[in-house]
């Protein structure tokens, strides 16, 4: 901790610093954007992992050889090379004006050489296609004429656009459902969209649907392309991860259905409002919120008895809205020392103001600031999230990314259990270097054709 405070004395956040007290921070972006650093915490999913959730689909990335290296390694590490192909773009394709021809003939060559006929293709073009003004509409018209039996989806590997409009992550979660076609709606079918992990069966979200005769659907639970297409039959679509919201809005506008965005947050009030809204929409009885909150309070009291005054650090990779999580833990007596993030969501505005007033000395620390490449303090703090574990050098951490499927009051109970376990059982920090944690469970991955 001393090293961080020493650094703070010499750094002005407005000039590119990497840490600031909540009391002195700006909302929603406390740090200046500039040269960025990628930490060795690699468990969050990227567009390759997420696209593999479409069962029986084949991915084709079209880009320069240098950029292709990363996505090839991703496919290899998750055991999905048999569902993955590349087309390398070279200088002459720009000079000769053959980008469209390369894209069309390259995709056709891949399809014709595959040992199987994919049900769907996810074709990822890149920033160079947009810089060069490639006529993608004409490309996809031609490809659809050549392969009418294959659903072809336009996807994008366009990191230059991550600061404006929809981010690559949001685009991928939108395009994940682009192949769904309008179908007759079934009022007893509910689908959750846009998550990399299936929602835990113990979650109240799942239980409310199933206990009241609704079929609960998610892409993560489907093994065939026909099952995937049946998502279009749902009459209600739910999102709870922030980057999925825009895609669900677009899907409902295109094929119909009602979209409920029920944001995951470690707040009893938000959780209660989410579940009440769901029950009201489905016209079913609400669970006993008082009893559920009592169970959660008991679980955290037990966790606090084990953890005591151990210092805690957390980051945004564990779950969305880390400021909300920090507030919850601090209000329950846990000693949260730092929150690692680079920006905050609009949902966290109230929590941010609350932190400024009640916990002004808690630190916000950037994760992508270039100075962070020199910053690691070997310690035994309790970390929630991979980046927090990586920056603190601790072996005591909760190794979960993107919520890990937890939702509702079940998320509180699971977190209390994970915190207790992490505080008492050390882990190998090499675990945080595994790319796309859990992605080898995508249908047809893990080396199984």
Beta strands, then each sheet from edge to edge (+ up, - down):
strand 1: 19-21
strand 2: 57-63
strand 3: 84-88
strand 4: 120-126
strand 5: 151-157
strand 6: 186-192
strand 7: 215-218
strand 8: 234-239
strand 9: 258-261
strand 10: 311-315
strand 11: 335-340
strand 12: 363-365
strand 13: 382-384
strand 14: 397-398
sheet 1: 1+ 12- 11- 10- 13- 14-
sheet 2: 3+ 2+ 4+ 5+
sheet 3: 7+ 6+ 8+ 9+
end
